[in-house]
């Protein structure tokens, strides 16, 4: 039986959160969402997530700042961090690499991107077992 993965989706745009929630839950995952970085930090301190899909540009604490702030929590195991952005993939990839993200999903998100990440994370669990 495949493990149930748990995702945290962080985006200031409601429609993006709703779409991500539907796509990840449709792929058999549990999903929580947050509208900003501080709310995400609170959820991360209270719950274990396999991955965090986080918008790059948000008011206040952006995705990179949230990623950096999360290190204070000492999460073990640390979730995979996926930068969620509408910027061109080359720029997004550079920013993701510079800030220790595990990958990028370029907006608009689709089921293929979701399925690829779910498959990758499930494969990681199978390899670790």
C-alpha positions as CSV (number, residue, x, y, z in Angstrom):
1,X,0.0,0.0,0.0
2,X,1.3,3.4,-0.9
3,X,1.8,5.9,1.9
4,X,-0.6,8.8,2.2
5,X,1.4,12.0,1.6
6,X,0.7,15.2,3.4
7,X,1.1,18.5,1.6
8,X,1.0,22.1,2.8
9,X,0.0,24.6,0.1
10,X,0.9,28.2,0.8
11,X,-0.4,30.9,-1.6
12,X,-2.0,34.3,-1.0
13,X,-4.4,33.7,-3.9
14,X,-7.5,31.7,-2.8
15,X,-8.0,30.2,-6.3
16,X,-4.5,28.8,-6.4
17,X,-5.0,27.2,-3.0
18,X,-8.3,25.7,-4.0
19,X,-6.9,24.3,-7.3
20,X,-3.8,22.8,-5.5
21,X,-6.0,21.3,-2.8
22,X,-8.2,19.6,-5.4
23,X,-5.3,18.3,-7.5
24,X,-3.3,17.0,-4.6
25,X,-6.3,15.4,-2.8
26,X,-7.4,13.9,-6.2
27,X,-3.9,12.3,-6.3
28,X,-4.7,10.6,-2.9
29,X,-2.9,13.1,-0.7
30,X,-3.9,15.0,2.5
31,X,-3.7,18.7,2.0
32,X,-3.7,21.7,4.3
33,X,-3.4,25.3,3.1
34,X,-2.2,28.7,4.3
35,X,-2.7,32.1,2.9
36,X,0.6,33.5,4.1
37,X,4.1,32.7,5.5
38,X,3.3,33.2,9.2
39,X,0.3,30.9,9.0
40,X,2.4,28.3,7.2
41,X,5.1,28.5,10.0
42,X,2.3,27.9,12.6
43,X,1.1,24.9,10.7
44,X,4.6,23.5,10.2
45,X,5.3,23.8,13.9
46,X,2.1,21.8,14.7
47,X,2.0,19.2,11.9
48,X,4.3,16.9,9.9
49,X,4.3,17.5,6.1
50,X,6.0,15.5,3.4
51,X,6.1,18.6,1.1
52,X,5.4,22.3,1.2
53,X,4.2,23.9,-2.1
54,X,4.8,27.6,-1.6
55,X,4.2,30.7,-3.7
56,X,7.3,32.7,-4.4
57,X,5.7,36.2,-4.3
58,X,3.4,36.9,-1.4
59,X,2.8,40.1,0.7
60,X,4.7,40.2,3.9
61,X,6.7,37.0,4.2
62,X,7.4,35.6,0.8
63,X,8.1,32.0,-0.1
64,X,11.9,32.3,0.3
65,X,11.6,34.1,3.7
66,X,9.1,31.4,4.9
67,X,11.6,28.7,3.9
68,X,14.4,30.4,5.7
69,X,12.2,31.0,8.8
70,X,11.2,27.4,8.9
71,X,14.7,26.3,9.6
72,X,14.3,27.7,13.1
73,X,11.7,25.0,13.7
74,X,14.2,22.2,13.3
75,X,11.8,20.0,11.4
76,X,12.7,16.3,11.3
77,X,12.3,15.0,8.8
78,X,12.4,18.2,6.8
79,X,9.6,18.4,4.2
80,X,10.5,18.8,0.5
81,X,10.1,22.5,-0.5
82,X,8.6,23.2,-3.8
83,X,8.6,26.8,-5.2
84,X,5.3,27.6,-6.8
85,X,5.6,30.5,-9.2
86,X,4.5,32.1,-12.5
87,X,8.0,33.3,-13.3
88,X,9.9,31.7,-16.2
89,X,11.3,28.3,-15.3
90,X,15.0,29.2,-15.7
91,X,14.7,32.1,-13.3
92,X,12.6,30.0,-10.9
93,X,15.1,27.2,-11.0
94,X,17.9,29.5,-10.2
95,X,16.0,31.0,-7.2
96,X,15.0,27.6,-6.0
97,X,18.5,26.3,-6.1
98,X,20.0,29.3,-4.4
99,X,17.5,29.0,-1.6
100,X,17.6,25.2,-1.0
101,X,14.2,24.4,-2.6
102,X,13.8,20.8,-3.8
103,X,12.1,21.9,-7.0
104,X,9.7,24.2,-8.8
105,X,6.1,24.0,-10.1
106,X,5.4,26.7,-12.6
107,X,1.9,28.2,-12.6
108,X,-0.7,27.4,-13.8
109,X,-0.4,24.1,-12.0
110,X,-1.8,21.0,-13.7
111,X,-2.4,17.4,-12.7
112,X,0.8,16.3,-14.5
113,X,3.0,18.4,-12.2
114,X,1.1,17.1,-9.2
115,X,1.3,13.5,-10.3
116,X,5.1,13.9,-10.9
117,X,5.7,15.2,-7.4
118,X,3.5,12.6,-5.8
119,X,5.3,9.8,-7.7
120,X,8.7,11.3,-6.8
121,X,7.8,11.5,-3.1
122,X,6.3,8.0,-3.0
123,X,9.5,6.7,-4.8
124,X,11.6,8.4,-2.1
125,X,9.6,6.6,0.6
126,X,9.9,3.2,-1.2
127,X,13.7,3.7,-1.5
128,X,14.0,4.6,2.2
129,X,12.1,1.5,3.4
